Amino acid sequence: MSTLVVSVLTSLDGKYEGVDHDLSSMPFEDAFNNHNLELLRRAGTLVYGSRWFSENWHSWSAVAADGTANVRDHEIARIVTSTDSLVISDSLTVAPDAPWASTTRVVPRAEGPAEIERLKRADSGDLLMFGSATTWNPLLELGLVDELIILVGAGLTGGGTSLYTGPARPGLRLIDAEVLPGSEIVRLRYNTSGTNE
């Protein structure tokens, strides 16, 4: 069985984005992309909500076309723009001529959990999500998230969107905690099944 891994950067006050979805106040550091690349190399499918999908795809396709970008970021861009993507959304449609049409499928929110279960049974690499809390929160509630990675940065947003807004979920077990090399980001890895690895 493949696993669904969710990785999200949060501020010290528990927000994964600031006011009006602004990310500029978030504590991004170079180690953040190093961490993301490590996860992306294992991913068979990238899972998104509709807003994060379009923002992420456009951002990394621009990096792919930027000859001044570094080797790491070019690799991230290549993976993001070529890996199969599943978008869980009731609003997004993919035009046949869209640059991501050949690698992207959209399923309605009501069908998202069943599709996640199907992909996990297919066992073709990790399913990986970044951000998209309104999409992964319900999947966590249903027990479909296998590993939750919280990157806590040295910053305060003072407002914005909370990391988690669902009902209380017991059973998270800390796998490990470390400061990402060369940064002030603390990585917390949790097993969501309620047992330690």
N, C-alpha and C positions, 0 to 999 in steps of 0.2 A: 504493500500500500504506500502510495505517495503521502506526503504530509503537507499541510497548509501552514505556512510560516508567515506571520504578520510582523513587520518591523516598522516602528514609528518613532520619530523624534519628538520629544516633548520638552517644554520648558519646566523650570522648577515649580511653577504654579500649576502644572498639570494640563497645559494647553498644547495642542498639536498645531495650532495656527492662531494668529492674533486676530484682532478686531477686523471685520470685513474680509476674512480669509487671507489676511496679509501674513506672509511668511518672513518678511524682512527683519522682524524683531526676533526671530528664532535663532538659537545659538549654533548655526552651521559652522563646521570646521572641516579642514581637509580630510580628517580621519573619517568623517561621515561618508564620503564617497568611497573611501577604501573599504569600509564595512559593507556598503551597498554592493560593491563589485563582487565581494566574496560570496554574498548571497545569490546574486544574479548568475554567477557561473554555475550554480547547481540547479537553477530554475528550469523547469520544463514548460510552465505556463505562468504568465503574469496576470494577476487578478486585480480589477479596478472597479471603482465607481465611475460614473460618466464624467464628472468634472475633473477628477484627478487624471483620468486617462488622457483627455485631450491636452491638458496642461503639460503633462509629463512627456507625451509623444512629441509635441511641438518643441518643447525645450531641448530634448535630446536629439531630435532630428537637426536642429540648428547646430548643436555641437558636432554632429557627424559631418556637417558641411564646413566646419571651421578648421582651416588648416593650421591654426595656431594653438588649438586645444592639445592638451597633453595626451600621452599614450593611454593612461588609465581612463580618462574621460572619453576618448575615442572608443575604447573597448566597451564601456558602459553604454554609449550611444548605439554601438552596433548590436549589442544584446537587446536593448530596449526596443529598437526598431525592427528587429528580425524574429524575436521570440513570439510564439503564439500567445495571444492575449484573450482573456475572457473579461468582458465588461458586464457587470450586473446593473441594469438600468431599465427604467420604464420610459425613458425619454430619448436616449441616444439611438440613432440609426446610422448604419455605415453605408455610405454611397459606394456603388460599384467602382467608381474611379478614384476613391480616396486612397492616399498613399499607404494606408494601413489595412486596406480591405482584404488582402490575401492572408493576413495573419490574425485577424480580429473577428471574434464572434460576440454577439450581444444577446443576453438572455434577460427576460423580465425578472424583477426582484423576487416574485413569487416562485420562480423556477430556479433561482440562484442556488439554494441549498442542495437541491437534487443534482444540479450540474456539478457542484463542488464534489459531492459524494461520488459521482460517476468518474470524474477526473482522478480522484484519489485511488479508486479501484483500478484505473487504467495503468497506474504505476509507471508514469513516463517522466519522472523528475518532480522536484518540489513544485508546489503551487506557492507563489510568492506575492504578497501584498505590501505596498508601502502606503502609508496615509489612508485615505478613504475610510475614515472611522465610521461614517454612517452606513458603510457597506460591511465592514468587518465586525462591528459591534454585534449585530444580529447573528452572524456566523459563530461568534464566540459563545453567545447565549445558547445556541443549538449544539454546542460541543464539537463544532467542525474545525476550529482552530487548534492545531496541535502544539505550536510553539509561538509564544508571544515575546517579541524582543522590544524592550523599551529603552531608547537612548535618551538619557536625561542630560540636557545641556545646561551650561552655566548662564542662564538668562531667565528673566521674568517678563511675561507679556503684559501683565496687568489687565488682561481681558482676552476674549477670544473663545475658541471652541474647545470644550473639555475632551480629553482623551477617550473617556468612556462615559456613556450616559444610560446604559442599560440597567437592569436590576442587579442586585448584589450577586456576585459569582464566586462562591467559595471554591477551593481546590487548586488555585494557582500554587505551583511549587517552584521555588527559585533553583535553577540549574547552575548558574554561575553569575558572577558580577565582576566587572573589571573596568578600569579606565582605558578607553581606546588609546593606543600608543600616540604620543605627541599631541594629546588633546586634553580638554577638560570635560569630555563627554563620558558619562558612565553608562556602560552597557549592562542591562539587566535582562537575563534570559529566563523565561518561565515555561515550564511544562504545564499545559492547561488541563491535563487529564486527571490531575489531583495526586499523581505519584511522581517521585523522583526518577530520573533516568538511571 
